[in-house]
Structure formats: C-alpha cells, structure tokens
Amino acid sequence: MLIGATRYDDCEAALAFLRDVLGLAEHQVFRDDNGAILHAQMRLGDGIFMFGPNSGPEGFGRFMVAPGDTGGRATVTVYAVMADVKACLDRANAAGAEILMPLEAQDHGGVAFSLRDPGGHVWTVGDYDPLAG
C-alpha cells in the first residue's frame, strides 16, 4: 500500500477542498486544543491521503518544499481514480480551482484532467484504474 502525504499552509482550506471538490472523505482529523489541524487523513476508495501544517525547516519539514517555493512546480503529483470525472471537474470549476490540463482522453485509457489545489499541489483526476482488469 502507498499513502501520499504533504503539508499545507492552510489546512482548513485544504480539508474543505479535498472533501467538497475532490470528494475525499474525512477518515481521521486530529486537532490541537485550539481546534487547529495537526494531522488529517482523507480516504478515496481504499486509498488514504494525509496532510498536516507546514512546519518550516524543523522535523520532517526540512525534507519538503511547498509548490509556492518552487514557482508552482511539483516533484510528486497525486492521481485520483474517480467514476465520475466530469462531475469532479464541474465542482473544481465551481470552486474556482486552477485547471492545469483540460479533461481529455488519455492514450493509456480513460479520461483525465489536472488541477492545482489550494496549497499549490498538482492532482490528476481520471477514471483509468491501473489495477482494474
């Protein structure tokens, strides 16, 4: 099993976007005494995506960089398999998300589009499932 993880400056905005736009379900959200997100786990099917707040150069944060610090470029992206890609694209457009690649047929099968989330991370949403059949 692989589990993707990243950091966000605004964890509440990330949680809302991942839940309301991409359709991920809250699995577990750990908060501090003031209600701020310390660690969140979101589910899509059997997959989990985790995130927490940017911690700067301390701890694990010293190995990570935010897309805003690289001119918007990413070293890793997330591919989310969804049955209704068009509905997800419609939610993303309604939320004002930056669509990087339009919805189009893929050479390896299915359709997909790519977007940038509120933290600048790149996601691709498609209906091609490499584990199916």
C-alpha positions as CSV (number, residue, x, y, z in Angstrom):
1,M,0.0,0.0,0.0
2,L,1.2,3.5,-0.8
3,I,-0.1,6.6,1.2
4,G,0.6,10.0,-0.1
5,A,1.2,12.9,2.3
6,T,2.0,16.6,2.1
7,R,1.9,19.9,4.1
8,Y,-0.4,22.9,3.7
9,D,-0.2,26.5,4.9
10,D,-4.0,26.5,5.3
11,C,-5.1,23.0,6.5
12,E,-8.7,24.1,6.8
13,A,-8.9,25.2,3.2
14,A,-7.1,22.0,2.1
15,L,-9.6,19.9,4.1
16,A,-12.6,21.7,2.6
17,F,-11.2,21.4,-1.0
18,L,-10.3,17.8,-0.7
19,R,-13.6,16.9,0.8
20,D,-16.0,19.2,-1.1
21,V,-14.3,19.5,-4.5
22,L,-12.3,16.2,-5.0
23,G,-14.8,14.1,-3.0
24,L,-12.4,12.6,-0.5
25,A,-13.9,11.5,2.8
26,E,-12.6,12.5,6.2
27,H,-11.1,9.4,7.7
28,Q,-9.5,11.0,10.8
29,V,-8.7,14.6,11.6
30,F,-6.5,15.3,14.7
31,R,-6.7,18.8,16.2
32,D,-4.9,20.6,18.9
33,D,-6.6,22.2,21.9
34,N,-7.5,25.3,19.9
35,G,-9.0,23.2,17.0
36,A,-6.2,23.6,14.6
37,I,-5.5,20.6,12.4
38,L,-2.4,18.7,13.4
39,H,-2.8,15.8,11.1
40,A,-5.6,14.8,8.7
41,Q,-6.3,11.5,6.8
42,M,-8.6,11.6,3.8
43,R,-10.0,8.5,2.0
44,L,-10.8,7.8,-1.6
45,G,-11.8,4.1,-2.0
46,D,-9.1,2.1,-0.4
47,G,-6.6,4.9,-0.6
48,I,-5.5,7.4,2.0
49,F,-4.0,10.9,1.6
50,M,-2.6,12.5,4.7
51,F,-1.6,16.1,5.4
52,G,-0.6,18.5,8.2
53,P,0.5,22.0,8.6
54,N,3.7,23.4,7.2
55,S,6.3,23.2,10.0
56,G,9.1,25.0,8.3
57,P,12.6,23.6,8.5
58,E,12.0,21.7,11.7
59,G,11.4,17.9,11.8
60,F,10.2,16.3,8.7
61,G,9.5,19.7,7.2
62,R,13.2,20.1,6.3
63,F,12.7,17.4,3.6
64,M,9.7,19.2,2.0
65,V,9.1,22.3,0.0
66,A,5.8,24.0,-0.9
67,P,4.9,24.4,-4.6
68,G,4.8,28.2,-4.0
69,D,8.5,28.0,-3.2
70,T,9.4,26.3,-6.5
71,G,7.5,28.5,-8.9
72,G,4.5,26.1,-8.7
73,R,6.4,23.1,-9.8
74,A,6.0,19.8,-8.1
75,T,8.2,16.7,-7.7
76,V,5.3,14.4,-7.0
77,T,1.6,14.6,-8.0
78,V,-1.4,12.6,-6.9
79,Y,-3.6,10.6,-9.3
80,A,-7.2,10.1,-8.0
81,V,-9.3,7.4,-9.7
82,M,-13.0,8.5,-9.8
83,A,-16.0,7.1,-11.5
84,D,-17.5,10.5,-12.5
85,V,-14.6,12.6,-13.6
86,K,-16.8,15.2,-15.3
87,A,-18.7,15.8,-12.0
88,C,-15.4,16.4,-10.2
89,L,-14.3,18.8,-12.9
90,D,-17.6,20.7,-12.6
91,R,-17.1,21.0,-8.8
92,A,-13.5,22.2,-9.4
93,N,-14.6,24.8,-11.8
94,A,-17.4,26.0,-9.5
95,A,-14.8,26.3,-6.7
96,G,-12.6,28.4,-8.9
97,A,-9.8,25.8,-8.9
98,E,-6.9,26.3,-11.4
99,I,-7.3,23.7,-14.1
100,L,-3.9,22.9,-15.5
101,M,-4.8,20.3,-18.1
102,P,-8.3,20.0,-19.6
103,L,-10.5,16.9,-19.5
104,E,-9.4,14.7,-22.3
105,A,-9.0,11.1,-23.4
106,Q,-5.7,9.5,-22.3
107,D,-3.5,7.3,-24.6
108,H,-3.5,4.6,-21.9
109,G,-7.3,4.6,-21.5
110,G,-9.9,6.7,-19.8
111,V,-10.2,10.4,-19.4
112,A,-8.5,12.8,-17.0
113,F,-7.8,16.4,-16.1
114,S,-5.3,18.0,-13.8
115,L,-5.7,20.9,-11.3
116,R,-3.9,22.7,-8.6
117,D,-5.3,22.5,-5.0
118,P,-5.3,25.5,-2.6
119,G,-1.8,24.6,-1.4
120,G,-0.5,24.6,-5.0
121,H,-0.2,20.8,-5.2
122,V,-1.0,19.1,-8.5
123,W,-3.7,16.5,-8.7
124,T,-4.9,14.5,-11.7
125,V,-8.4,13.1,-11.6
126,G,-9.2,10.3,-14.0
127,D,-11.3,7.2,-14.5
128,Y,-8.5,4.9,-15.7
129,D,-7.8,2.4,-12.9
130,P,-4.4,0.6,-13.5
131,L,-5.5,-2.1,-11.0
132,A,-8.7,-3.0,-12.8
133,G,-8.8,-6.0,-15.0
